[in-house]
Amino acid sequence: MDAAWIVQAVARPAPSRTAFVELRSSPMLRQPLRLEGEYRREADGRLVRQVHAPYAETTTLEDGQATVERAGRAPRRIALARAPELAAVRNGFGALLAGDAERLQQHYTLHAEGGRQRWTLALVPRDPRLAASLARIVLHGRGAELRCVESRPVKGEPQRTLLAGAAAEAAGVTDATALAALCRGDAAR
Amino acid sequence: MSSVPRGRFRAVLALAWLALLGVGGWLLSGHLRLEEDLRRFLPTPRTPAQVLLVDELGEGPGARLLLLALSGASPEALAARSQALRAALADRPEIALAANGGDAGLDAVPAHLLPYRYLLSPTLDEHALDADYLRAELEQRLQDLGSPAAALVEPLLPSDPTLETLRVAEAWQPARAPQRLHGVWFDRAGAQALLLVQTRAPGFDSAGQQAAVAAIHDAFGASAAAVPESAGARLELSGPGAFAVAIRERTEREMRWIGTADTLGLLLLLALAYRRWSMPLLGALPLASGGLAGLGAVALAFDGVHGITVAFGFTLIGVAQDYPIHFFSHLRPGLDPRQAVRALWPTLATGVAATCIAYATFLFSGVQGLQQLAVFTIAGLGVAAACTRWLLPRLTMPARRDPAHSVRLARLWQGVARLPRPRRSLLLLAAVALAVVLLAPQPFWQNDLSRLTPVPPADLQRDARLRAELGAPDVRYVLAVHGADTEQALRASERLLPVLRRLQGEGVLEGYDLAARYLPSAATQQRRQARLPDEAALRAALARALEGSPFRGDAFEPFVADVAAARAAAPLALADLAGTPLELGVAGLLLERAGGSTALVSLSGLQDPDALAAAVAPLGARLLDLKQASESLVAQWRARLLGALAAAVLLLAATVWLALRSPRRVLRVLAPMALGTLLILAVLRGCGVELNLFHLVALILVAGLGLDYALFFDHAGDDRDQQLRTLHAVIVCSLTTALVFSLLALSAIPVLRAIGSTVALGVVFNFALALLVARAPAQEASP
């Protein structure tokens, strides 16, 4: 399987939008937090992550900084240099949507597996600071459709973001195991 | 004695003398503590601003701050370089603190201060830790957990659900921080990464500042390897320390070439005048011995020698360079050098004694700097004269030629003898000079010390720009508020906060910083402590806040424990900050003294000092103008010096009177010196020069030179050969002095120019006047 083919296949011309469903688990939470919203790639290159439920929050990632807007609060700006996790989203997911293979290669080593109908692409961070907390990002897809982003931290549970068709199929699904299966594409069998 | 053993004896004596000088120099270089501390050189302060200036001179928050700007690469590369530079500077012993805006994160708060976060943060002034507030905060934390940055926040949540740690870290950021790009400070245009560096050495310690500046350049060079994409980046440095270092280097550079040119010129002149290679070398021995003796005497009598004592002192004992010249010019074939010096000694001794007695008045000035100067010059001149009297003749070979037999000199003297002996015209000259001195329009004295070591305008502009970008404190104005102890001072400074905020809104000033921002008074901390709920109330509020929340009921046990700890903690005190990055910043703004404490408020972008002073006066705070204070101290110093000089002139006249015992001769000796001084003043004032301390010191030297010229002319009496030898001596003396100081007068550095021009002018005037007035009239018989 060829990583370059995947990168080219999943690229979407800007502006583009993709619905997502994300599950966030934490030992502090009774049950994983389930977020619904959409990722947008704007024509000017900004990547926007908009959460619709269970609350409204907009995170805009641009060159060097992130802006977080929440209902009833002043926007907060964070330098990407100080938040490697945010930079990882921009340089991983954002670069992938833009079809920017060069930026992707610059920040990650890529490992592709599977066939065109069902593939995975693993991104291993090159930046040692990021690698200290993030082991790898595993992308699951079918053909030109990127269906799930699985973030595997060095410590703790993987965090999953279901996209496009997988996000639609996840509507109404609350069981973590079922969602994990959806991410991996098992449910499609 | 035959000439061979005589020659061997001379060689042994010369070597012994050199060895003694070498040992003395070695001992001094090992034990001499050279002080850079201006405080020792200034008079006792009187006004509060003077006290603060002298107490904190160069240690204040502004004086040890250096402003750094990185430019010439992409913003990302500059940001990375800024981080690498800060990391490198953090390990340097010369640097107390380096900030680039990159430390606003959670790790900015030292771990042992974390339990105090509820006492340090202003949150509790506005909110209680009740159910409503906690619910709103937990809602935010849930969104934090759902964000891509969750991993940053998650570890903190169990103990700090209100993220108080972050709020404290943000509150500790500079009052008016510049914008942040890629995590570090940048200027408004986004082209320069900015850093603030606090040196460990105080501002007046120019050697310490030099080390700090070198450390910064080192670290900057070393950090290039870590960030290769910033290889083309440039570093700009500004701030009082950087200026001082630049001026010091410039002065040293100028002194090096002037010193080299002077030495060569001096050797050449003396070799030409006496046609013997040994003369220039022998001629240097008395001055070198005097200098060492002066340093040694000061080192014995005082704790340390001040840098200014050394600089002024060596200027003043420059008169001793003339002693061997007078001796050499009075040598002639067939005369034992020891006999020559014996004939000369009464005159030389009169000059030395008069000068030393004059300097002795400095001992009673009450200013340690002047006392050191007196000890230095008296010991230096005394030893130089003694060396000329008792050591030099035993080293000097009998002369091969007599200056009195020089045809050219004889012709010159005939010309001089034909000159009229002016009386009325000199009185007229004196009157005109006095009028010029009094009527010149510019102020008489220059009190502004900074004008003596001027910073190039381009550097000043850059400093102002960087200072505005970084919100760095003003180095001239500072607010001070006094308290019986540190707590009272902190409370008094907290009472200023509403006024300062209002004035900031009105544009009177752009920013301020005070110790209470980092360390609130115990009263404020206790007020916040009283608002912390007890454990039962907190548990109840938390339980209500957690109703219907996705957080687990027991997720925040560490928070409950931390609040209980904060409720019971003793308020944070100054001593608790020791070893933290806050220590130095707070210490610079909070001065603990025996008689109470003073809290300082550093100011930035002050537009209207009068409005600020008026607004804070009712609260017991005072706006201090450090520039005005330093000028008043300089004026006070000068007043003491002038007082001492007035007494010195009387003593000097009395000494000369005692030695000469004839009113006419006393007048002939003293008049050239007095008139010469007046003429120098007239020329300087006529050229629009404002006089400073360095002019004054140079005038004292010139008076000493003039006195010697006149005494020797007087001593020559009406013996023609003696007159010729004296003329030879005074010509060589004035040529050497004029050579040394006219090169200094060419310097671009005002301090050197002030000394150089004054002395060079003085030598010319004194030479001419001594010749016109002090030479014995041909018709007058010697007594």
Chai-1 contact restraints between the chains, C-beta under 6 A:
chainA,res_idxA,chainB,res_idxB,connection_type,confidence,min_distance_angstrom,max_distance_angstrom,comment,restraint_id
A,R24,B,L145,contact,1.0,0.0,6.0,A-B,restraint_1
A,R24,B,G146,contact,1.0,0.0,6.0,A-B,restraint_2
A,S26,B,L145,contact,1.0,0.0,6.0,A-B,restraint_3
A,M28,B,F551,contact,1.0,0.0,6.0,A-B,restraint_4
A,M28,B,R552,contact,1.0,0.0,6.0,A-B,restraint_5
A,M28,B,A555,contact,1.0,0.0,6.0,A-B,restraint_6
A,L29,B,P550,contact,1.0,0.0,6.0,A-B,restraint_7
A,R30,B,P550,contact,1.0,0.0,6.0,A-B,restraint_8
A,R30,B,R552,contact,1.0,0.0,6.0,A-B,restraint_9
A,L33,B,G146,contact,1.0,0.0,6.0,A-B,restraint_10
A,L35,B,G146,contact,1.0,0.0,6.0,A-B,restraint_11
A,Y55,B,Q143,contact,1.0,0.0,6.0,A-B,restraint_12
A,E57,B,Q143,contact,1.0,0.0,6.0,A-B,restraint_13
A,G64,B,L181,contact,1.0,0.0,6.0,A-B,restraint_14
A,G64,B,H182,contact,1.0,0.0,6.0,A-B,restraint_15
A,A79,B,R180,contact,1.0,0.0,6.0,A-B,restraint_16
A,A79,B,H182,contact,1.0,0.0,6.0,A-B,restraint_17
A,A79,B,G183,contact,1.0,0.0,6.0,A-B,restraint_18
A,A81,B,H182,contact,1.0,0.0,6.0,A-B,restraint_19
A,A81,B,G183,contact,1.0,0.0,6.0,A-B,restraint_20
A,R82,B,G183,contact,1.0,0.0,6.0,A-B,restraint_21
A,A83,B,A149,contact,1.0,0.0,6.0,A-B,restraint_22
A,E85,B,P148,contact,1.0,0.0,6.0,A-B,restraint_23
A,E85,B,A149,contact,1.0,0.0,6.0,A-B,restraint_24
A,E85,B,A151,contact,1.0,0.0,6.0,A-B,restraint_25
A,L86,B,P148,contact,1.0,0.0,6.0,A-B,restraint_26
A,L86,B,A149,contact,1.0,0.0,6.0,A-B,restraint_27
A,V89,B,P148,contact,1.0,0.0,6.0,A-B,restraint_28
A,S133,B,A151,contact,1.0,0.0,6.0,A-B,restraint_29
